[in-house]
Amino acid sequence: MTGTNQREQVYVYGSCSSCSDTNVLVYELDSVLICAEHYRRKTRLIKRTTPCDKCGTENAVRDPSHKRDEYLCRSCREDQTKAK
């Protein structure tokens, strides 16, 4: 089962399993096809976090002062700053 993927320009029309609307763009979430309205509602509740590259704790951020794709939490960033 595959739903709409706009980045790959794949558009799937079908019935929403939540509201039973027919012939609407459907998106796959947890192996269920749902319309855009229900997809937004459900994905808004998903907490997205980025783990630290060194210790693995959540809520790491990328340092905008360098171009390395490195995500560090606050304590690892402080340790790195002290080491310099």
PyMOL Python script that loads the backbone (N, CA, C, O; Angstrom):
from pymol import cmd

cmd.read_pdbstr("""\
ATOM      1  N   MET A   1       0.857  -1.179   0.000  1.00  0.00           N
ATOM      2  CA  MET A   1       0.000   0.000   0.000  1.00  0.00           C
ATOM      3  C   MET A   1       0.898   1.234   0.000  1.00  0.00           C
ATOM      4  O   MET A   1       1.775   1.371   0.853  1.00  0.00           O
ATOM      5  N   THR A   2       0.680   2.112  -0.940  1.00  0.00           N
ATOM      6  CA  THR A   2       1.468   3.333  -1.024  1.00  0.00           C
ATOM      7  C   THR A   2       0.526   4.513  -1.177  1.00  0.00           C
ATOM      8  O   THR A   2      -0.424   4.473  -1.958  1.00  0.00           O
ATOM      9  N   GLY A   3       0.803   5.554  -0.423  1.00  0.00           N
ATOM     10  CA  GLY A   3       0.001   6.756  -0.527  1.00  0.00           C
ATOM     11  C   GLY A   3       0.706   7.811  -1.349  1.00  0.00           C
ATOM     12  O   GLY A   3       1.741   7.545  -1.961  1.00  0.00           O
ATOM     13  N   THR A   4       0.154   8.992  -1.363  1.00  0.00           N
ATOM     14  CA  THR A   4       0.703  10.118  -2.108  1.00  0.00           C
ATOM     15  C   THR A   4       2.064  10.500  -1.545  1.00  0.00           C
ATOM     16  O   THR A   4       2.253  10.565  -0.330  1.00  0.00           O
ATOM     17  N   ASN A   5       3.008  10.753  -2.444  1.00  0.00           N
ATOM     18  CA  ASN A   5       4.326  11.251  -2.072  1.00  0.00           C
ATOM     19  C   ASN A   5       4.648  12.387  -3.031  1.00  0.00           C
ATOM     20  O   ASN A   5       5.065  12.143  -4.163  1.00  0.00           O
ATOM     21  N   GLN A   6       4.459  13.625  -2.588  1.00  0.00           N
ATOM     22  CA  GLN A   6       4.605  14.769  -3.479  1.00  0.00           C
ATOM     23  C   GLN A   6       6.046  15.001  -3.907  1.00  0.00           C
ATOM     24  O   GLN A   6       6.281  15.512  -5.002  1.00  0.00           O
ATOM     25  N   ARG A   7       7.022  14.640  -3.070  1.00  0.00           N
ATOM     26  CA  ARG A   7       8.420  14.816  -3.453  1.00  0.00           C
ATOM     27  C   ARG A   7       8.792  13.950  -4.646  1.00  0.00           C
ATOM     28  O   ARG A   7       9.601  14.346  -5.485  1.00  0.00           O
ATOM     29  N   GLU A   8       8.194  12.765  -4.716  1.00  0.00           N
ATOM     30  CA  GLU A   8       8.467  11.864  -5.827  1.00  0.00           C
ATOM     31  C   GLU A   8       7.412  11.980  -6.917  1.00  0.00           C
ATOM     32  O   GLU A   8       7.417  11.209  -7.876  1.00  0.00           O
ATOM     33  N   GLN A   9       6.517  12.934  -6.772  1.00  0.00           N
ATOM     34  CA  GLN A   9       5.429  13.197  -7.709  1.00  0.00           C
ATOM     35  C   GLN A   9       4.565  11.955  -7.934  1.00  0.00           C
ATOM     36  O   GLN A   9       4.202  11.628  -9.064  1.00  0.00           O
ATOM     37  N   VAL A  10       4.244  11.274  -6.836  1.00  0.00           N
ATOM     38  CA  VAL A  10       3.337  10.132  -6.859  1.00  0.00           C
ATOM     39  C   VAL A  10       2.047  10.583  -6.185  1.00  0.00           C
ATOM     40  O   VAL A  10       2.041  10.922  -5.002  1.00  0.00           O
ATOM     41  N   TYR A  11       0.959  10.584  -6.943  1.00  0.00           N
ATOM     42  CA  TYR A  11      -0.317  11.049  -6.421  1.00  0.00           C
ATOM     43  C   TYR A  11      -1.309   9.901  -6.445  1.00  0.00           C
ATOM     44  O   TYR A  11      -1.577   9.323  -7.498  1.00  0.00           O
ATOM     45  N   VAL A  12      -1.851   9.573  -5.281  1.00  0.00           N
ATOM     46  CA  VAL A  12      -2.761   8.443  -5.153  1.00  0.00           C
ATOM     47  C   VAL A  12      -4.118   8.975  -4.692  1.00  0.00           C
ATOM     48  O   VAL A  12      -4.209   9.699  -3.700  1.00  0.00           O
ATOM     49  N   TYR A  13      -5.156   8.609  -5.419  1.00  0.00           N
ATOM     50  CA  TYR A  13      -6.520   8.976  -5.050  1.00  0.00           C
ATOM     51  C   TYR A  13      -7.227   7.742  -4.520  1.00  0.00           C
ATOM     52  O   TYR A  13      -7.057   6.637  -5.037  1.00  0.00           O
ATOM     53  N   GLY A  14      -8.015   7.947  -3.491  1.00  0.00           N
ATOM     54  CA  GLY A  14      -8.736   6.825  -2.911  1.00  0.00           C
ATOM     55  C   GLY A  14      -9.709   7.305  -1.860  1.00  0.00           C
ATOM     56  O   GLY A  14     -10.127   8.463  -1.870  1.00  0.00           O
ATOM     57  N   SER A  15     -10.069   6.420  -0.955  1.00  0.00           N
ATOM     58  CA  SER A  15     -11.014   6.728   0.118  1.00  0.00           C
ATOM     59  C   SER A  15     -10.260   6.862   1.431  1.00  0.00           C
ATOM     60  O   SER A  15      -9.378   6.060   1.737  1.00  0.00           O
ATOM     61  N   CYS A  16     -10.611   7.872   2.197  1.00  0.00           N
ATOM     62  CA  CYS A  16     -10.016   8.085   3.513  1.00  0.00           C
ATOM     63  C   CYS A  16     -10.615   7.081   4.492  1.00  0.00           C
ATOM     64  O   CYS A  16     -11.835   6.933   4.564  1.00  0.00           O
ATOM     65  N   SER A  17      -9.768   6.398   5.238  1.00  0.00           N
ATOM     66  CA  SER A  17     -10.270   5.414   6.191  1.00  0.00           C
ATOM     67  C   SER A  17     -10.843   6.075   7.446  1.00  0.00           C
ATOM     68  O   SER A  17     -11.544   5.420   8.218  1.00  0.00           O
ATOM     69  N   SER A  18     -10.557   7.361   7.658  1.00  0.00           N
ATOM     70  CA  SER A  18     -11.083   8.047   8.843  1.00  0.00           C
ATOM     71  C   SER A  18     -12.457   8.663   8.605  1.00  0.00           C
ATOM     72  O   SER A  18     -13.360   8.510   9.427  1.00  0.00           O
ATOM     73  N   CYS A  19     -12.615   9.361   7.475  1.00  0.00           N
ATOM     74  CA  CYS A  19     -13.878  10.071   7.237  1.00  0.00           C
ATOM     75  C   CYS A  19     -14.672   9.495   6.066  1.00  0.00           C
ATOM     76  O   CYS A  19     -15.784   9.950   5.796  1.00  0.00           O
ATOM     77  N   SER A  20     -14.127   8.513   5.375  1.00  0.00           N
ATOM     78  CA  SER A  20     -14.790   7.837   4.251  1.00  0.00           C
ATOM     79  C   SER A  20     -15.024   8.735   3.041  1.00  0.00           C
ATOM     80  O   SER A  20     -15.842   8.403   2.183  1.00  0.00           O
ATOM     81  N   ASP A  21     -14.321   9.870   2.953  1.00  0.00           N
ATOM     82  CA  ASP A  21     -14.398  10.680   1.736  1.00  0.00           C
ATOM     83  C   ASP A  21     -13.805   9.870   0.589  1.00  0.00           C
ATOM     84  O   ASP A  21     -12.809   9.169   0.766  1.00  0.00           O
ATOM     85  N   THR A  22     -14.418   9.969  -0.580  1.00  0.00           N
ATOM     86  CA  THR A  22     -13.941   9.201  -1.730  1.00  0.00           C
ATOM     87  C   THR A  22     -13.301  10.117  -2.755  1.00  0.00           C
ATOM     88  O   THR A  22     -13.587  11.313  -2.803  1.00  0.00           O
ATOM     89  N   ASN A  23     -12.435   9.544  -3.571  1.00  0.00           N
ATOM     90  CA  ASN A  23     -11.747  10.233  -4.650  1.00  0.00           C
ATOM     91  C   ASN A  23     -10.982  11.463  -4.149  1.00  0.00           C
ATOM     92  O   ASN A  23     -11.064  12.535  -4.748  1.00  0.00           O
ATOM     93  N   VAL A  24     -10.242  11.304  -3.057  1.00  0.00           N
ATOM     94  CA  VAL A  24      -9.392  12.362  -2.507  1.00  0.00           C
ATOM     95  C   VAL A  24      -7.947  11.863  -2.491  1.00  0.00           C
ATOM     96  O   VAL A  24      -7.700  10.657  -2.495  1.00  0.00           O
ATOM     97  N   LEU A  25      -7.003  12.790  -2.474  1.00  0.00           N
ATOM     98  CA  LEU A  25      -5.608  12.395  -2.311  1.00  0.00           C
ATOM     99  C   LEU A  25      -5.460  11.730  -0.956  1.00  0.00           C
ATOM    100  O   LEU A  25      -5.897  12.271   0.059  1.00  0.00           O
ATOM    101  N   VAL A  26      -4.848  10.564  -0.940  1.00  0.00           N
ATOM    102  CA  VAL A  26      -4.669   9.848   0.330  1.00  0.00           C
ATOM    103  C   VAL A  26      -3.184   9.667   0.612  1.00  0.00           C
ATOM    104  O   VAL A  26      -2.374   9.495  -0.299  1.00  0.00           O
ATOM    105  N   TYR A  27      -2.853   9.710   1.878  1.00  0.00           N
ATOM    106  CA  TYR A  27      -1.481   9.577   2.365  1.00  0.00           C
ATOM    107  C   TYR A  27      -1.427   8.367   3.276  1.00  0.00           C
ATOM    108  O   TYR A  27      -2.384   8.086   3.998  1.00  0.00           O
ATOM    109  N   GLU A  28      -0.313   7.648   3.247  1.00  0.00           N
ATOM    110  CA  GLU A  28      -0.178   6.460   4.080  1.00  0.00           C
ATOM    111  C   GLU A  28       0.455   6.827   5.416  1.00  0.00           C
ATOM    112  O   GLU A  28       1.496   7.483   5.464  1.00  0.00           O
ATOM    113  N   LEU A  29      -0.180   6.402   6.485  1.00  0.00           N
ATOM    114  CA  LEU A  29       0.350   6.593   7.827  1.00  0.00           C
ATOM    115  C   LEU A  29      -0.004   5.355   8.632  1.00  0.00           C
ATOM    116  O   LEU A  29      -1.181   5.041   8.809  1.00  0.00           O
ATOM    117  N   ASP A  30       1.000   4.655   9.118  1.00  0.00           N
ATOM    118  CA  ASP A  30       0.801   3.416   9.884  1.00  0.00           C
ATOM    119  C   ASP A  30      -0.011   2.393   9.086  1.00  0.00           C
ATOM    120  O   ASP A  30      -0.919   1.759   9.625  1.00  0.00           O
ATOM    121  N   SER A  31       0.314   2.236   7.817  1.00  0.00           N
ATOM    122  CA  SER A  31      -0.322   1.269   6.906  1.00  0.00           C
ATOM    123  C   SER A  31      -1.803   1.539   6.676  1.00  0.00           C
ATOM    124  O   SER A  31      -2.553   0.622   6.343  1.00  0.00           O
ATOM    125  N   VAL A  32      -2.230   2.783   6.848  1.00  0.00           N
ATOM    126  CA  VAL A  32      -3.616   3.182   6.620  1.00  0.00           C
ATOM    127  C   VAL A  32      -3.607   4.389   5.688  1.00  0.00           C
ATOM    128  O   VAL A  32      -2.768   5.280   5.824  1.00  0.00           O
ATOM    129  N   LEU A  33      -4.544   4.414   4.741  1.00  0.00           N
ATOM    130  CA  LEU A  33      -4.651   5.554   3.829  1.00  0.00           C
ATOM    131  C   LEU A  33      -5.657   6.559   4.377  1.00  0.00           C
ATOM    132  O   LEU A  33      -6.809   6.218   4.646  1.00  0.00           O
ATOM    133  N   ILE A  34      -5.205   7.807   4.541  1.00  0.00           N
ATOM    134  CA  ILE A  34      -6.067   8.863   5.076  1.00  0.00           C
ATOM    135  C   ILE A  34      -5.925  10.123   4.238  1.00  0.00           C
ATOM    136  O   ILE A  34      -4.922  10.308   3.549  1.00  0.00           O
ATOM    137  N   CYS A  35      -6.939  10.996   4.299  1.00  0.00           N
ATOM    138  CA  CYS A  35      -6.926  12.242   3.527  1.00  0.00           C
ATOM    139  C   CYS A  35      -5.953  13.246   4.153  1.00  0.00           C
ATOM    140  O   CYS A  35      -5.445  13.033   5.253  1.00  0.00           O
ATOM    141  N   ALA A  36      -5.708  14.324   3.444  1.00  0.00           N
ATOM    142  CA  ALA A  36      -4.731  15.324   3.881  1.00  0.00           C
ATOM    143  C   ALA A  36      -5.106  15.942   5.226  1.00  0.00           C
ATOM    144  O   ALA A  36      -4.238  16.175   6.067  1.00  0.00           O
ATOM    145  N   GLU A  37      -6.383  16.205   5.429  1.00  0.00           N
ATOM    146  CA  GLU A  37      -6.823  16.823   6.689  1.00  0.00           C
ATOM    147  C   GLU A  37      -6.500  15.925   7.885  1.00  0.00           C
ATOM    148  O   GLU A  37      -5.963  16.395   8.888  1.00  0.00           O
ATOM    149  N   HIS A  38      -6.819  14.662   7.782  1.00  0.00           N
ATOM    150  CA  HIS A  38      -6.541  13.741   8.891  1.00  0.00           C
ATOM    151  C   HIS A  38      -5.051  13.457   9.011  1.00  0.00           C
ATOM    152  O   HIS A  38      -4.552  13.253  10.118  1.00  0.00           O
ATOM    153  N   TYR A  39      -4.338  13.442   7.906  1.00  0.00           N
ATOM    154  CA  TYR A  39      -2.881  13.244   7.939  1.00  0.00           C
ATOM    155  C   TYR A  39      -2.211  14.376   8.724  1.00  0.00           C
ATOM    156  O   TYR A  39      -1.346  14.126   9.564  1.00  0.00           O
ATOM    157  N   ARG A  40      -2.615  15.628   8.446  1.00  0.00           N
ATOM    158  CA  ARG A  40      -2.055  16.777   9.180  1.00  0.00           C
ATOM    159  C   ARG A  40      -2.375  16.687  10.666  1.00  0.00           C
ATOM    160  O   ARG A  40      -1.508  16.939  11.503  1.00  0.00           O
ATOM    161  N   ARG A  41      -3.605  16.333  11.000  1.00  0.00           N
ATOM    162  CA  ARG A  41      -4.000  16.235  12.411  1.00  0.00           C
ATOM    163  C   ARG A  41      -3.158  15.196  13.157  1.00  0.00           C
ATOM    164  O   ARG A  41      -2.697  15.438  14.273  1.00  0.00           O
ATOM    165  N   LYS A  42      -2.969  14.041  12.525  1.00  0.00           N
ATOM    166  CA  LYS A  42      -2.245  12.959  13.199  1.00  0.00           C
ATOM    167  C   LYS A  42      -0.747  13.215  13.260  1.00  0.00           C
ATOM    168  O   LYS A  42      -0.114  12.903  14.269  1.00  0.00           O
ATOM    169  N   THR A  43      -0.168  13.774  12.208  1.00  0.00           N
ATOM    170  CA  THR A  43       1.280  13.995  12.217  1.00  0.00           C
ATOM    171  C   THR A  43       1.659  15.188  13.086  1.00  0.00           C
ATOM    172  O   THR A  43       2.799  15.270  13.543  1.00  0.00           O
ATOM    173  N   ARG A  44       0.757  16.094  13.319  1.00  0.00           N
ATOM    174  CA  ARG A  44       1.035  17.234  14.191  1.00  0.00           C
ATOM    175  C   ARG A  44       1.312  16.768  15.616  1.00  0.00           C
ATOM    176  O   ARG A  44       2.020  17.447  16.360  1.00  0.00           O
ATOM    177  N   LEU A  45       0.771  15.634  15.998  1.00  0.00           N
ATOM    178  CA  LEU A  45       0.933  15.105  17.358  1.00  0.00           C
ATOM    179  C   LEU A  45       2.222  14.316  17.541  1.00  0.00           C
ATOM    180  O   LEU A  45       2.588  13.985  18.669  1.00  0.00           O
ATOM    181  N   ILE A  46       2.920  14.009  16.440  1.00  0.00           N
ATOM    182  CA  ILE A  46       4.152  13.229  16.524  1.00  0.00           C
ATOM    183  C   ILE A  46       5.294  14.139  16.961  1.00  0.00           C
ATOM    184  O   ILE A  46       5.561  15.162  16.330  1.00  0.00           O
ATOM    185  N   LYS A  47       5.960  13.762  18.037  1.00  0.00           N
ATOM    186  CA  LYS A  47       7.090  14.550  18.535  1.00  0.00           C
ATOM    187  C   LYS A  47       8.345  14.147  17.769  1.00  0.00           C
ATOM    188  O   LYS A  47       8.745  12.983  17.782  1.00  0.00           O
ATOM    189  N   ARG A  48       8.955  15.109  17.111  1.00  0.00           N
ATOM    190  CA  ARG A  48      10.165  14.839  16.351  1.00  0.00           C
ATOM    191  C   ARG A  48      11.368  15.381  17.112  1.00  0.00           C
ATOM    192  O   ARG A  48      11.430  16.566  17.440  1.00  0.00           O
ATOM    193  N   THR A  49      12.309  14.508  17.382  1.00  0.00           N
ATOM    194  CA  THR A  49      13.517  14.921  18.077  1.00  0.00           C
ATOM    195  C   THR A  49      14.728  14.424  17.308  1.00  0.00           C
ATOM    196  O   THR A  49      14.649  13.447  16.564  1.00  0.00           O
ATOM    197  N   THR A  50      15.832  15.097  17.492  1.00  0.00           N
ATOM    198  CA  THR A  50      17.088  14.695  16.880  1.00  0.00           C
ATOM    199  C   THR A  50      18.030  14.268  17.994  1.00  0.00           C
ATOM    200  O   THR A  50      18.299  15.046  18.909  1.00  0.00           O
ATOM    201  N   PRO A  51      18.537  13.029  17.927  1.00  0.00           N
ATOM    202  CA  PRO A  51      19.442  12.581  18.985  1.00  0.00           C
ATOM    203  C   PRO A  51      20.835  13.173  18.830  1.00  0.00           C
ATOM    204  O   PRO A  51      21.267  13.488  17.721  1.00  0.00           O
ATOM    205  N   CYS A  52      21.529  13.320  19.942  1.00  0.00           N
ATOM    206  CA  CYS A  52      22.902  13.819  19.955  1.00  0.00           C
ATOM    207  C   CYS A  52      23.812  12.792  19.286  1.00  0.00           C
ATOM    208  O   CYS A  52      23.678  11.592  19.525  1.00  0.00           O
ATOM    209  N   ASP A  53      24.741  13.264  18.444  1.00  0.00           N
ATOM    210  CA  ASP A  53      25.658  12.366  17.745  1.00  0.00           C
ATOM    211  C   ASP A  53      26.672  11.721  18.685  1.00  0.00           C
ATOM    212  O   ASP A  53      27.217  10.665  18.366  1.00  0.00           O
ATOM    213  N   LYS A  54      26.934  12.336  19.835  1.00  0.00           N
ATOM    214  CA  LYS A  54      27.934  11.781  20.761  1.00  0.00           C
ATOM    215  C   LYS A  54      27.324  10.907  21.840  1.00  0.00           C
ATOM    216  O   LYS A  54      27.785   9.785  22.051  1.00  0.00           O
ATOM    217  N   CYS A  55      26.296  11.395  22.530  1.00  0.00           N
ATOM    218  CA  CYS A  55      25.767  10.633  23.672  1.00  0.00           C
ATOM    219  C   CYS A  55      24.381  10.041  23.429  1.00  0.00           C
ATOM    220  O   CYS A  55      23.947   9.184  24.200  1.00  0.00           O
ATOM    221  N   GLY A  56      23.674  10.469  22.385  1.00  0.00           N
ATOM    222  CA  GLY A  56      22.384   9.890  22.045  1.00  0.00           C
ATOM    223  C   GLY A  56      21.175  10.492  22.736  1.00  0.00           C
ATOM    224  O   GLY A  56      20.054  10.047  22.488  1.00  0.00           O
ATOM    225  N   THR A  57      21.358  11.493  23.599  1.00  0.00           N
ATOM    226  CA  THR A  57      20.198  12.110  24.245  1.00  0.00           C
ATOM    227  C   THR A  57      19.390  12.895  23.211  1.00  0.00           C
ATOM    228  O   THR A  57      19.901  13.267  22.155  1.00  0.00           O
ATOM    229  N   GLU A  58      18.125  13.135  23.537  1.00  0.00           N
ATOM    230  CA  GLU A  58      17.240  13.829  22.599  1.00  0.00           C
ATOM    231  C   GLU A  58      17.449  15.337  22.641  1.00  0.00           C
ATOM    232  O   GLU A  58      18.149  15.867  23.505  1.00  0.00           O
ATOM    233  N   ASN A  59      16.825  16.005  21.689  1.00  0.00           N
ATOM    234  CA  ASN A  59      16.818  17.465  21.570  1.00  0.00           C
ATOM    235  C   ASN A  59      18.188  18.059  21.275  1.00  0.00           C
ATOM    236  O   ASN A  59      18.561  19.085  21.843  1.00  0.00           O
ATOM    237  N   ALA A  60      18.926  17.423  20.400  1.00  0.00           N
ATOM    238  CA  ALA A  60      20.202  17.979  19.962  1.00  0.00           C
ATOM    239  C   ALA A  60      19.947  18.993  18.847  1.00  0.00           C
ATOM    240  O   ALA A  60      18.936  18.919  18.148  1.00  0.00           O
ATOM    241  N   VAL A  61      20.858  19.923  18.692  1.00  0.00           N
ATOM    242  CA  VAL A  61      20.737  20.938  17.643  1.00  0.00           C
ATOM    243  C   VAL A  61      22.039  21.028  16.853  1.00  0.00           C
ATOM    244  O   VAL A  61      23.103  20.629  17.326  1.00  0.00           O
ATOM    245  N   ARG A  62      21.927  21.560  15.642  1.00  0.00           N
ATOM    246  CA  ARG A  62      23.091  21.740  14.793  1.00  0.00           C
ATOM    247  C   ARG A  62      23.659  23.120  15.045  1.00  0.00           C
ATOM    248  O   ARG A  62      22.908  24.089  15.159  1.00  0.00           O
ATOM    249  N   ASP A  63      24.963  23.221  15.134  1.00  0.00           N
ATOM    250  CA  ASP A  63      25.626  24.503  15.349  1.00  0.00           C
ATOM    251  C   ASP A  63      25.694  25.238  14.017  1.00  0.00           C
ATOM    252  O   ASP A  63      26.360  24.763  13.097  1.00  0.00           O
ATOM    253  N   PRO A  64      25.028  26.378  13.884  1.00  0.00           N
ATOM    254  CA  PRO A  64      25.018  27.093  12.609  1.00  0.00           C
ATOM    255  C   PRO A  64      26.347  27.778  12.280  1.00  0.00           C
ATOM    256  O   PRO A  64      26.515  28.284  11.171  1.00  0.00           O
ATOM    257  N   SER A  65      27.288  27.803  13.221  1.00  0.00           N
ATOM    258  CA  SER A  65      28.551  28.497  12.970  1.00  0.00           C
ATOM    259  C   SER A  65      29.536  27.666  12.152  1.00  0.00           C
ATOM    260  O   SER A  65      30.566  28.186  11.723  1.00  0.00           O
ATOM    261  N   HIS A  66      29.241  26.390  11.930  1.00  0.00           N
ATOM    262  CA  HIS A  66      30.103  25.576  11.074  1.00  0.00           C
ATOM    263  C   HIS A  66      29.242  24.748  10.132  1.00  0.00           C
ATOM    264  O   HIS A  66      28.040  24.599  10.353  1.00  0.00           O
ATOM    265  N   LYS A  67      29.850  24.215   9.089  1.00  0.00           N
ATOM    266  CA  LYS A  67      29.096  23.515   8.066  1.00  0.00           C
ATOM    267  C   LYS A  67      29.023  22.005   8.279  1.00  0.00           C
ATOM    268  O   LYS A  67      28.407  21.305   7.475  1.00  0.00           O
ATOM    269  N   ARG A  68      29.630  21.496   9.330  1.00  0.00           N
ATOM    270  CA  ARG A  68      29.544  20.061   9.602  1.00  0.00           C
ATOM    271  C   ARG A  68      28.121  19.683   9.960  1.00  0.00           C
ATOM    272  O   ARG A  68      27.419  20.434  10.638  1.00  0.00           O
ATOM    273  N   ASP A  69      27.706  18.532   9.506  1.00  0.00           N
ATOM    274  CA  ASP A  69      26.357  18.062   9.810  1.00  0.00           C
ATOM    275  C   ASP A  69      26.399  17.288  11.125  1.00  0.00           C
ATOM    276  O   ASP A  69      26.223  16.070  11.149  1.00  0.00           O
ATOM    277  N   GLU A  70      26.632  18.013  12.210  1.00  0.00           N
ATOM    278  CA  GLU A  70      26.824  17.414  13.526  1.00  0.00           C
ATOM    279  C   GLU A  70      25.780  17.967  14.488  1.00  0.00           C
ATOM    280  O   GLU A  70      25.658  19.180  14.661  1.00  0.00           O
ATOM    281  N   TYR A  71      25.034  17.067  15.108  1.00  0.00           N
ATOM    282  CA  TYR A  71      24.013  17.467  16.067  1.00  0.00           C
ATOM    283  C   TYR A  71      24.484  17.104  17.463  1.00  0.00           C
ATOM    284  O   TYR A  71      24.785  15.945  17.745  1.00  0.00           O
ATOM    285  N   LEU A  72      24.545  18.107  18.341  1.00  0.00           N
ATOM    286  CA  LEU A  72      25.021  17.904  19.708  1.00  0.00           C
ATOM    287  C   LEU A  72      24.013  18.448  20.707  1.00  0.00           C
ATOM    288  O   LEU A  72      23.342  19.448  20.448  1.00  0.00           O
ATOM    289  N   CYS A  73      23.911  17.776  21.858  1.00  0.00           N
ATOM    290  CA  CYS A  73      23.087  18.295  22.949  1.00  0.00           C
ATOM    291  C   CYS A  73      23.863  19.418  23.647  1.00  0.00           C
ATOM    292  O   CYS A  73      25.025  19.672  23.330  1.00  0.00           O
ATOM    293  N   ARG A  74      23.223  20.066  24.573  1.00  0.00           N
ATOM    294  CA  ARG A  74      23.832  21.209  25.251  1.00  0.00           C
ATOM    295  C   ARG A  74      25.103  20.817  26.008  1.00  0.00           C
ATOM    296  O   ARG A  74      26.109  21.521  25.926  1.00  0.00           O
ATOM    297  N   SER A  75      25.069  19.698  26.746  1.00  0.00           N
ATOM    298  CA  SER A  75      26.242  19.322  27.549  1.00  0.00           C
ATOM    299  C   SER A  75      27.421  18.905  26.668  1.00  0.00           C
ATOM    300  O   SER A  75      28.562  19.239  26.985  1.00  0.00           O
ATOM    301  N   CYS A  76      27.178  18.188  25.577  1.00  0.00           N
ATOM    302  CA  CYS A  76      28.279  17.806  24.678  1.00  0.00           C
ATOM    303  C   CYS A  76      28.851  19.024  23.966  1.00  0.00           C
ATOM    304  O   CYS A  76      30.054  19.091  23.715  1.00  0.00           O
ATOM    305  N   ARG A  77      27.993  19.987  23.640  1.00  0.00           N
ATOM    306  CA  ARG A  77      28.471  21.208  22.993  1.00  0.00           C
ATOM    307  C   ARG A  77      29.353  22.002  23.947  1.00  0.00           C
ATOM    308  O   ARG A  77      30.371  22.562  23.540  1.00  0.00           O
ATOM    309  N   GLU A  78      28.955  22.051  25.232  1.00  0.00           N
ATOM    310  CA  GLU A  78      29.791  22.741  26.236  1.00  0.00           C
ATOM    311  C   GLU A  78      31.129  22.034  26.405  1.00  0.00           C
ATOM    312  O   GLU A  78      32.168  22.686  26.509  1.00  0.00           O
ATOM    313  N   ASP A  79      31.111  20.696  26.434  1.00  0.00           N
ATOM    314  CA  ASP A  79      32.360  19.929  26.560  1.00  0.00           C
ATOM    315  C   ASP A  79      33.275  20.182  25.367  1.00  0.00           C
ATOM    316  O   ASP A  79      34.491  20.287  25.523  1.00  0.00           O
ATOM    317  N   GLN A  80      32.688  20.278  24.174  1.00  0.00           N
ATOM    318  CA  GLN A  80      33.489  20.537  22.977  1.00  0.00           C
ATOM    319  C   GLN A  80      34.079  21.945  23.005  1.00  0.00           C
ATOM    320  O   GLN A  80      35.213  22.151  22.573  1.00  0.00           O
ATOM    321  N   THR A  81      33.318  22.910  23.511  1.00  0.00           N
ATOM    322  CA  THR A  81      33.790  24.288  23.589  1.00  0.00           C
ATOM    323  C   THR A  81      34.925  24.401  24.618  1.00  0.00           C
ATOM    324  O   THR A  81      35.899  25.119  24.391  1.00  0.00           O
ATOM    325  N   LYS A  82      34.798  23.696  25.740  1.00  0.00           N
ATOM    326  CA  LYS A  82      35.841  23.718  26.776  1.00  0.00           C
ATOM    327  C   LYS A  82      37.136  23.088  26.275  1.00  0.00           C
ATOM    328  O   LYS A  82      38.223  23.520  26.658  1.00  0.00           O
ATOM    329  N   ALA A  83      37.028  22.072  25.424  1.00  0.00           N
ATOM    330  CA  ALA A  83      38.213  21.377  24.914  1.00  0.00           C
ATOM    331  C   ALA A  83      39.022  22.247  23.967  1.00  0.00           C
ATOM    332  O   ALA A  83      40.217  22.019  23.784  1.00  0.00           O
ATOM    333  N   LYS A  84      38.389  23.235  23.369  1.00  0.00           N
ATOM    334  CA  LYS A  84      39.108  24.125  22.449  1.00  0.00           C
ATOM    335  C   LYS A  84      39.898  25.087  23.239  1.00  0.00           C
ATOM    336  O   LYS A  84      40.585  25.935  22.671  1.00  0.00           O
TER     337      LYS A  84
END
""", "prot")
cmd.dss("prot")
cmd.show_as("cartoon", "prot")
cmd.util.cbc("prot")
cmd.orient("prot")
